[in-house]
């Protein structure tokens, strides 16, 4: 699958990291969405299907690994 011009979801509890990654991806031609935590990420994923999800592993509440498991368990998910 070609990712060029695709949408990427950036999930990180650090606003500066989200802003930096989003800026870099936008400069490369990607559309970006962002979320500050697992709860917000799941809300974004209910409304859209990004081609890629970039997860921070160590977040307060639910970790990126736990979020990945939840995303993969979601029956409509195309994430492998």
N, C-alpha and C positions, 0 to 999 in steps of 0.2 A: 504494500500500500504506500503510495506517495504521500508524505506528510506535508509537502509544500502547500501553503495556503490553507492548511487544516487548522482546526481549533485545538488548543492545548489548555488544559486546566492545571493551574499551579496552586498547590495546597501547601501553605507554610504559615506557622503562627507568627513569624517575624515579618512585619510589614516591609521593612527595607529589602529583605530577600525577595519577597513577592514582587516588589516594584522593580528591582534590578532584573530578575529573570523575565518578567513581563516585558520590560523595555528591550532586552536583548532579543527575545523571541519576536516581538513586533518589528524590530529592525530587520529581522530575517524573513519577514513576510507572513508570519503566523498571526492568526487571530487568537487572543488569549482570554481566558476567564480566570478568576482567582477566588480563593477561599481561605479564610484564616484558621479553620479547624475542620474536623471531620463532619460535624453537624452541618456546617455551611456547605461543605463539599457535596454531601449527599443531596442537599436541596438544589444545588447547581446541576447535579447529575440527573435529577428528576426532570429537569427542563431541557437538557441538552445532552448530546452524545459526543464529547470531544474525541479526537483521534488518539490522544495521549493524555495521561494524567501524571504529573510530576508531584510526588509526595515527599514531604519532610517526614523522616522516620520518627524523630523525637518531638512530639507535640503534646501539650497538656490535654488531659482528658483521654482521648483515644489516639493511639499512636498511628503513624502512617502504615505500619504493618497490619494493625487491626482494621484500619480503614480499607486497605487493599483486600483483606479477607471479606469484609462486608460488601465491597463492590463486586467481587468475583461471585459471591453467593447470590447476588441480585439476579433474578431470572432473565431480565431484559438486557443484561450487560453483555457486551461483546469482548470484554477484557479476559485474556487468557493468562 
